[in-house]
């Protein structure tokens, strides 16, 4: 007797695509760790990173808010974006493999960075279409975060082995291209639903502009900005330290672990604390870690700060998404998440520009992160208390409420 294999669920299809994309990203980072991208003279590197960050993200800044709503209204629009991104990542990985020791590597890397951010926004828009209830939406985002961390860890192992062979970075980038090819094949099976079938109305617009939601979005902007700042601050500061490249690799690996832990504990925290408490706790952890890293100094302190800000951002993200569901019940989830995620990705890039433009000593950079996040914490806690947006004063949506489709 033969039995037909059950078709993959919409969420599983998306998770396979997400895992492949994140694995490709991890392999690319391993390849770049021993490439001209990190070996080039420090002053030259700053100039090129600044140039390509500005050139790369300028289109993302101005075009994404304009074309995003159009794509959301097209059936299969976001799926098509993910497919195009996956295809472009394959081409870019192969071009980087051929240019691993050339200055042409720089524009290719930053093009890949913009595509990675574009994918994250489109993935956020698709998640609500692959689940059935509000509770599943929160759980799905947490699972995707865990998948990203686990896949990144697993994908690094063969990438590291390839780095030890004569193929080195070029071979690792070909391996990354293969992972992006898997993502492309998987993306062809993603849901073709339109993210939003109609324009935003006054009710949705009003809910998305509510005081509580705006305060929460600013808190997330601060945390995502801290992640971007720490990434580039460590990238340049560690260049002047002994075994700096190796330490930067450790920071990236442990940061991914921090994100994975954050995604694992966030649902548990959500069952025991309000959304506002989760955001306040996440901000407090990052702020305290920044101040402590500044006081202690040294490479381990900087690595610890990287772990803390990534873990905090993961916890804060789930708290923020719960606030969107609670305070904007009539908003289209996919459209709302894509809108906010675009802002958060830009915050990462803009904050990352600061340590590229300005040479900042290690400890000073750590303290700046702590102070900035503490200011964000004070703004959020004061605003939440003043406007009465705490959980006790707002009714929650039922945990198993069906998703509103628009």
C-alpha positions in Angstrom: 0.0 0.0 0.0 1.4 3.4 -0.9 0.6 6.6 0.8 0.9 10.0 -0.7 3.3 12.4 1.1 1.4 15.2 2.8 2.1 18.6 1.1 4.4 21.0 2.9 2.6 23.7 4.9 3.0 27.3 3.9 5.0 28.0 7.0 7.4 25.0 6.3 8.0 26.3 2.8 8.9 29.7 4.1 11.1 28.2 6.8 13.1 26.2 4.2 13.6 29.3 2.1 14.6 31.3 5.2 17.0 28.7 6.4 18.7 28.6 3.0 19.0 32.3 2.8 20.5 32.6 6.3 22.9 29.8 5.6 24.1 31.6 2.5 24.6 34.8 4.5 26.6 32.9 7.1 28.8 31.3 4.5 29.4 34.7 2.9 30.6 36.2 6.2 33.0 33.3 6.7 34.5 33.9 3.2 34.8 37.6 3.8 36.7 37.1 7.0 39.8 36.2 5.1 39.4 38.4 2.1 40.6 41.8 0.9 37.4 43.2 2.4 39.0 42.9 5.9 42.7 43.0 4.9 42.7 46.3 3.1 44.3 49.4 4.7 42.1 50.7 7.6 41.8 54.3 6.2 41.0 53.0 2.7 38.5 50.6 4.1 36.7 53.4 6.0 36.4 55.5 2.8 35.1 52.6 0.7 32.7 51.3 3.4 31.3 54.8 3.8 30.9 55.3 0.0 29.2 52.0 -0.6 27.0 52.2 2.5 25.6 55.5 1.3 25.3 54.5 -2.3 23.8 51.1 -1.5 21.2 52.3 1.0 20.1 55.5 -0.7 17.8 53.6 -3.1 16.6 51.4 -0.2 15.7 54.6 1.7 13.7 56.3 -1.0 12.4 53.5 -3.2 11.3 50.9 -0.6 8.5 53.1 0.9 7.2 53.8 -2.6 7.2 50.4 -4.3 6.5 48.3 -1.1 2.8 49.1 -1.1 2.5 48.4 -4.8 4.2 45.0 -4.4 2.0 44.2 -1.4 -1.2 44.5 -3.6 0.1 42.2 -6.3 -0.7 38.5 -5.9 2.7 36.8 -5.4 4.5 40.2 -5.3 6.6 39.5 -2.2 7.2 36.0 -3.4 8.6 37.4 -6.6 10.8 39.8 -4.7 12.3 36.9 -2.7 12.9 34.9 -5.9 14.6 37.9 -7.5 16.7 38.4 -4.4 17.8 34.8 -4.2 18.7 34.8 -7.9 20.7 38.0 -7.5 22.5 36.5 -4.5 23.6 33.5 -6.6 25.0 35.8 -9.2 26.7 38.1 -6.7 28.2 35.2 -4.8 29.8 33.8 -8.0 31.1 37.3 -8.9 32.5 37.7 -5.4 34.2 34.4 -5.7 35.9 35.6 -8.9 36.8 39.0 -7.2 37.9 37.8 -3.8 41.2 39.6 -3.9 40.0 42.6 -6.0 38.7 46.0 -5.0 35.6 45.0 -7.1 34.6 43.0 -4.0 33.4 46.1 -2.1 30.4 47.1 -4.3 29.5 43.4 -4.6 29.4 43.0 -0.9 27.3 46.0 -0.3 24.9 45.0 -3.1 24.5 41.7 -1.3 23.9 43.6 2.0 21.1 45.6 0.5 19.5 42.5 -1.0 19.7 40.8 2.4 17.8 43.7 4.0 15.3 43.6 1.1 14.7 39.9 1.8 14.2 40.4 5.5 11.5 43.0 4.8 9.7 40.8 2.3 9.9 37.8 4.6 8.3 39.9 7.4 5.5 40.8 5.0 4.8 37.1 4.1 4.8 35.6 7.6 1.1 36.6 8.4 0.0 34.8 5.2 1.4 31.5 6.3 -0.3 31.2 9.7 -4.0 31.0 10.7 -4.2 32.8 14.1 -2.7 35.6 16.1 -1.0 33.1 18.4 0.6 31.2 15.5 1.9 34.5 14.1 4.0 35.2 17.3 5.1 31.6 17.4 6.1 31.6 13.7 8.3 34.7 14.0 10.0 33.2 17.0 10.6 29.9 15.1 12.0 31.7 12.1 14.5 33.5 14.4 15.6 30.1 15.9 15.9 28.6 12.4 18.1 31.5 11.3 20.4 31.0 14.3 20.6 27.2 14.0 21.1 27.3 10.2 23.8 29.9 10.5 25.7 27.8 13.0 25.4 24.6 10.9 26.3 26.4 7.6 29.5 27.8 9.1 31.0 24.4 9.7 31.4 23.3 6.0 32.3 26.9 5.2 35.1 26.8 7.7 36.4 23.5 6.3 36.4 25.0 2.8 38.4 27.9 4.1 41.2 25.5 5.1 41.4 24.1 1.6 43.3 25.8 -1.3 39.9 27.0 -2.6 39.5 29.3 0.5 37.2 32.3 0.1 36.3 31.6 -3.5 35.2 28.0 -2.7 33.2 29.2 0.3 31.4 31.8 -1.8 30.5 29.1 -4.4 29.1 27.1 -1.4 27.1 30.2 -0.5 25.8 30.4 -4.1 24.5 26.8 -3.8 22.6 27.6 -0.6 21.0 30.6 -2.3 20.1 28.3 -5.2 18.2 26.1 -2.7 16.5 29.2 -1.4 15.5 30.1 -5.0 14.0 26.7 -5.6 12.2 26.7 -2.3 10.9 30.3 -3.0 9.0 29.1 -6.1 6.7 27.2 -3.7 5.9 30.1 -1.4 2.4 31.3 -1.1 1.2 33.5 -4.0 -1.3 35.5 -1.8 -1.3 39.2 -2.0 -0.1 40.8 1.2 -2.7 43.5 1.0 -5.6 43.6 -1.4 -6.6 47.2 -0.8 -5.2 50.5 0.3 -4.7 51.5 3.9 -7.8 53.2 5.3 -8.2 55.8 8.0 -8.9 53.2 10.8 -5.7 51.3 10.0 -3.7 54.5 9.6 -4.9 55.8 13.0 -4.2 52.5 14.8 -0.6 52.4 13.4 -0.1 55.9 14.6 -1.3 55.3 18.1 1.0 56.6 20.9 1.8 53.2 22.3 2.8 51.8 18.9 4.9 54.8 18.0 6.7 54.7 21.3 7.4 51.0 20.8 8.7 51.6 17.2 11.1 54.2 18.5 12.4 51.8 21.1 13.0 49.2 18.4 14.7 51.8 16.2 17.1 52.4 19.1 17.8 48.7 19.6 18.3 48.0 15.9 20.5 51.1 15.6 22.6 49.7 18.5 23.1 46.4 16.6 24.3 48.2 13.5 26.6 50.6 15.4 28.2 47.7 17.4 28.7 45.7 14.3 30.7 48.4 12.4 32.4 49.7 15.5 33.8 46.3 16.3 34.7 45.7 12.6 37.0 48.7 12.5 38.2 48.8 16.1 39.3 45.2 16.1 41.3 45.7 12.9 43.9 47.5 15.1 44.0 44.7 17.7 46.0 41.5 17.8 44.1 38.7 16.1 41.4 41.2 15.4 39.9 39.4 12.4 39.5 36.2 14.5 37.9 38.1 17.3 35.5 39.7 14.9 34.5 36.3 13.7 33.9 35.2 17.3 31.8 38.3 17.8 29.6 37.5 14.7 29.2 33.9 15.8 28.3 34.7 19.4 26.0 37.5 18.2 24.1 34.9 16.2 23.9 32.7 19.2 22.6 35.7 21.2 19.9 36.3 18.6 19.0 32.6 18.8 18.7 32.6 22.6 16.6 35.8 22.4 14.2 34.1 20.0 14.0 31.0 22.2 13.3 32.9 25.5 11.0 35.6 24.1 7.9 33.4 24.0 8.5 32.3 27.6 9.0 35.9 28.7 5.8 36.9 26.8 3.7 34.5 28.8 5.0 36.0 32.1 5.3 39.7 31.3 3.6 42.4 29.3 4.8 43.6 25.9 6.0 46.9 27.5 7.9 45.1 30.2 9.7 43.1 27.5 10.8 46.2 25.6 11.9 47.9 28.8 13.9 44.8 29.9 15.5 44.6 26.4 16.5 48.2 26.5 17.8 47.9 30.0 20.0 44.9 29.1 21.6 46.7 26.2 22.1 49.9 28.1 23.7 48.2 31.1 25.8 46.1 28.8 27.1 49.2 27.0 28.0 51.0 30.2 29.7 47.9 31.7 31.6 47.2 28.5 32.9 50.8 28.6 33.9 50.5 32.2 35.7 47.1 31.8 37.1 47.7 28.3 38.9 45.1 26.2 37.9 42.8 23.4 35.8 40.3 25.5 33.7 43.2 26.8 33.1 44.3 23.2 32.1 40.8 22.2 29.8 40.6 25.2 28.2 43.9 24.2 27.5 42.5 20.7 25.8 39.4 22.2 23.7 41.6 24.5 22.4 44.0 21.8 21.5 41.2 19.5 19.8 39.2 22.2 17.9 42.3 23.3 16.8 43.1 19.8 15.4 39.6 19.4 13.4 39.8 22.6 12.3 43.4 21.8 11.1 42.4 18.3 8.6 39.8 19.6 7.4 42.3 22.2 6.9 44.9 19.5 5.1 42.5 17.1 2.7 41.7 20.0 2.0 45.4 20.5 1.2 45.7 16.8 -1.3 42.9 17.0 -2.8 44.3 20.2 -3.0 48.0 19.4 -3.7 47.8 15.7 -6.2 44.9 15.4 -7.6 46.2 12.1 -4.3 46.7 10.4 -3.0 44.4 7.7 -0.3 42.5 9.4 2.0 41.9 6.4 1.8 45.5 5.3 2.4 46.8 8.8 5.4 44.5 9.5 7.0 45.4 6.2 6.6 49.1 6.9 8.2 48.9 10.3 10.9 46.4 9.3 12.0 48.8 6.5 12.5 51.5 9.1 14.4 49.2 11.4 16.8 48.1 8.7 17.5 51.7 7.8 18.2 52.4 11.5 20.8 49.7 11.4 22.5 51.2 8.4 22.4 54.8 9.6 23.7 54.0 13.0 26.4 51.9 11.4 27.6 54.9 9.5 28.7 56.7 12.7 31.8 54.4 13.5 32.6 54.4 9.8 32.7 58.2 9.5 34.3 58.9 13.0 37.2 57.0 14.5 36.0 56.0 17.9 38.1 54.3 20.6 36.7 51.0 21.7 35.6 52.0 25.2 34.1 55.3 24.0 32.0 53.4 21.4 30.7 51.0 24.1 29.7 53.9 26.4 28.0 55.7 23.5 25.9 52.6 22.9 25.0 52.4 26.6 24.1 56.1 26.9 22.0 56.1 23.6 20.0 53.0 24.7 19.5 54.3 28.2 18.1 57.6 26.7 15.8 55.4 24.6 14.8 53.5 27.7 14.0 56.7 29.6 11.9 57.9 26.6 9.9 54.7 26.3 9.3 54.2 30.0 8.3 57.8 30.6 6.1 57.9 27.6 4.4 54.6 28.4 3.7 55.7 32.0 2.5 59.2 31.0 0.2 58.0 28.2 -1.1 54.9 30.1 -0.2 52.4 27.4 0.7 49.6 29.9 -0.8 46.2 29.4 -3.1 46.5 32.4 -4.8 49.5 30.9 -5.4 47.9 27.4 -7.4 44.8 26.7 -5.5 42.1 24.9 -6.8 40.3 21.8 -7.8 36.7 22.4 -4.7 34.5 22.0 -6.4 32.4 19.3 -8.1 35.2 17.4 -8.2 34.4 13.6 -6.0 36.7 11.5 -7.8 39.5 9.7 -7.2 39.2 5.9 -7.4 42.2 3.8 
